[in-house]
Amino acid sequence: MGKARKALSKLVGGIQCGLGGIVAVLALLVYASLAVREALAIASEEVYLYIFAFMVFSAISIASGSILIWEGNEEA
């Protein structure tokens, strides 16, 4: 039971870190690319709000995923 829990914790943590990284890249693309902004229907006045929201979500997701991975590596 303990090994399965550790493996699941590492898997979920890795997925969370990956999603956080993808969202960080999306924030960069929203800032840098007009085509992405138009595809997502983001007005130029809202760009910084979206970047802020994406970066906050990204940071929280990466931190949470890192904690899950770290807890999965601890000895029981």
Secondary structure, 3 states (H helix, E strand, C coil): CHHHHHHHHHHHHHHHHHHHHHHHHHHHHHHHCHHHHHHCCCCHHHHHHHHHHHHHHHHHHHHHHHHHHHHHHCCC
